């Protein structure tokens, strides 16, 4: 009798679960359609497109030839070198400055901390085009930077910030550091709020100074956030487009991006291949997958170096 009594209840339970599953799929159906249409399909199609060579509307399947062509493409090699130059130099400087500023502005003894935090973060919410144009004006031959340095007798003649390949890279690094340091600082500040203040007090009692507390308490406790900001900054730098395009003398109409293509990055080169030169979407897709490849490799390396294993 017991089995006969529980059998209908069990059947109703299974039927109810099926109904819930059916309605659950119905609720997420729209999201699945949107993800498939605007995320998964473009990824798959762009991968297929990277095996196609196109000139206008004429397309030809070339297999891996687009990827082989990269090794002999001098413009691609210049873009790759420039991108990694910005990555290796700018990202560590920016993240270290953000970490130091966060540690300083987390000190309760500092007055007007909110004002300083807001002021440092504000560049992150400015328009990319507006701030790039502003830096272009400030770092021109007769701009604010050269005028100020000459007035203080730090330099004797104007520095060709945007006319010399070396100084053009320096200008771009300064601009990116100015914009994104405050953005990363906010992540570190949020992490510092979760570190018990007792740790710092105990370390101070044990005789640790501020620098020792920074390296032995702050950095280890912020390790997950440091990994996150490093990965996001790496991906962002590999996709660098707006700053070099707007800092270059002629923008989209210029024959070169920066003096001697010193500001040419992988993303700018993809834009040139797809929209500026003779359109070759297949080769541009192949270059874009180089960014995907390096982003994945560098992310894995950063996890390994940090000791984070899944």
N, C-alpha and C positions, 0 to 999 in steps of 0.2 A: 504493500500500500504506500509505503514511503516513496518508493521509486516512481509510482504513478502520480503521486502528489507533486513531487519536485520536477517531473518531466515537463509539464506545461510551463512552469516558471522558468526553467532553463531555456526552453524554446523562446519565450518572450524576451528573455535577457539577450539572447543572441540576435533576435530580430531588432531589438532596440539599439544594440551596438552597431548593427549594419546601417540602421537609419542615421545614427550619429555620424558614422564614417561617410555616408553618402552626402549628408548636409555639410560635413567638414570639407570634403572635396569641392562642393559647390561654392563654399565661401572663398576658398583660395584659388578658384578657377580663373578669375580675372587676373590675379597676381601672376599665376603661372603663364597665362597667355601673354601678358606684358613682358615678363622675364624672357620668355621664349622669343618673342618678336624683337625686342630691343637689346637683348643681352646674348643669349645663346646663339641665335641665328647669325648676328653680325660676327661673332667669334668664329663660327664654323665657316661662314662665307669668306671672311677675310683670309682665313688659312688656305682655302681653295684659291682665292684670288692671288695669293702670293706665288702660286705655281703658274700664273698666266702672265704673258707679256702682251701689253696692249699699246697701240698707237692710234689714238682717236677711238673709233668704234671697231677697229680691227683687233681681234684678240687671237692669241695663239698659245696653246699649252706648251710650257717649257720645263715642267717638272721642277727640279731643284736648281735650275740654271740661274734663277734670280738670286739665290743665296750664294752660289759660287761666284757670281758677278761682283758681290760685295767686296771680296778680297782684292779685286783689281780696280775698285772705284775710289779714286783719290779723294773726291769730295766726301764720300761716306767715311773714309778713314780720318779726314780732318774733323768732321762732325763728331765722330766717336771719340777722338782725342780731346776735343774741346769739352765735350760733355763730361768725360771722366776727370778732366782737370778741375772743372767746377765742383764735381762730386767730391773729389779727394780733398780739396782745399776749403771750399765754402761750408760744406755740411758739418765737419768737426768744429770749425770756428764758431758757427752759429749755435750749435747745440751746447758747446761749452759755455758760451756767453749766456745762453738762456738758463743754464743750470746755475751759474754763478749769480745771476740777477735774481733768480727765484730764491736761492738760499739767503741772499741779502735782504730781499723784500719780505721774507718770511719772519724776520727778526721782529719781535713785538716791541722792541725798544725804539724802532725807527718811527718817527712821526710822519704823517701824511702818506702812509704806505699805499692807500687806495689811489691817491692821485698819481703816484709814481707808476703803480701797476697799470693804471688806465693809459697813461702817457706812452708807456713802452708797448702796450698792446695795440694802440690805435693804428699804427702802420698796417697791421694785418687786415683791417677792415676798409682800407682805402682802395680805390679803383686801381687795378693793375696797370691800365693804360695811363691813368693820370699820374701815378707815382713814377712810372718809367719816363714819361715826358718831363716831369719835374726834375728828375736826375739828369736827364739829357741837357736841360737848360743849366742846371747848377754846375755840371762838369764840362761845359763848353769852354773854349779858350778864354773868353772874357766873362765867364760865369762867376757865381758867388764863391766857389771853392778856390779857384785860382786867384781871384781878387783878394780874398781874405788871407791866403797864404803869402801873397806878395806884400800886402800891407803890414804883416807881421815879420817880414823879411826872412821867412822860412825858405822861400824859393826866389831865384833871381829872374826867371822867365816862366811864362805859363806852361803847365804840363799838358801835353796833348792827350788828355784822358780818352777821348773817343776817336782819335786819329792815329794812334799807335797800337799795334796788336797787343802788346803787353799791358799797357795802361787801360785799354778797352776791357780786357779780362778783369783787371783790378776793379774798374768801375762797376762792372756787372756783379762781382762778388760783394762789393760794398752795398750795392742796391738790394741784393737778395738778403744779405745779412740784416740790413735795416728793416726790411719788411717782415721777415719770418722769425726773427729772434723772439719778439714778444709773443707770437703765436705759440711757440714751443714752451716759452716760459710759463704760460698759463697751465699747461699740462703738468709741469714740474711743481708749480705752486699747489695744484690740487692734490698731488701726491704727498707733498710735504705736510699738508694738513692732517694726513692720516698717520704720520710718524709720531709716536708718543714723545711729548716734550721731556718726559722723565729720562729718556735715553741721553739727551744732551746734558741734562743736569747731572746725571751720574758720571758722564764722561768728563764734565768740567770739574767735578769733585776729585776724579782720579787724575787730574792734571792735564787733560787734553785741551789744546788750544782750538781756536775756531777752524784753522786749516785742517788739523787732524780730525776734528769732528766732521768736516765736510767730506774728507776722503774715506773715513772709516765708518761713518754712520749714514750720511745723506746719500752718497752714491750707491752703496749696497742696497739700501732700502728702496731707492727709486729705480732699481734695475729693470723691472717690467716696463715702466714708463719710458725709460731711456731706450730700451729695445724698440718699443712702439714708435717713438719719435724718430729714431734712426731709420727704421724701415720706411716710414711715411716720407721722410725727407729725401731718402734715397730714390724712392719711386718718383717723387715730385721733381727732383733734379734730372732724372733720366727723361722726364717729359717736358723739360724746360722749353718754353716757347715764347711767352708774352714779352719777357724782359729783353732777350736779345733782338727780337723783331722790332720792338719799339725804341731800343737804344741805338740801333744801327742807323746810319745817316739817312737812308732813304726808305726804310721800312720794307713794305712788300714790293716796292718798285726798284729797290736797289739791286745792282748787279752782284754785290757781295754783302753778306751779313757781317757788318763790322769791317774794320781795316784788314784786308787780306783774309776775309772769312774767319776772323778770330773769334767771332761770336756765333758762328754756325753750330747749331746743336742738332741732335738726331731728329727731334720733333720739327724743327724748322726745315730740315732737309726733306722730311716726309711731305711737308706742306709744299715745298718747291717742286718735288716730283709729281705731286698730284694736281697742283693748281697753277704753278708758275711756269715751269718748263713744258715741253711736250708731254701732255698728261700720260702717265704710265702708272695706273693704279696698282697693277700687279707688283711692280718693283717697289712702290711705296709701301704696300702691305708687307713685303718681305723685310723692309727696313723696320717697320713697326714691330714685327715679331722679334727683331734683335733686341728691342727695348724690353719686350716681355721676357726674353731669355735672360738678359742681364739682371732684370728686376728679380726674377725667381732665384737665380744663382746667388746674388748678393744677399737676398733675404735668408736663404738657407745658411750661408756663411755667417751672417750676423747672429742667427739663432745658435749655431754651433759654437762660435766664439764666446757667446754669452753663457753657454752651458745649458741652454734651454732645449730639451729634447722631448718630442712628443712620444 
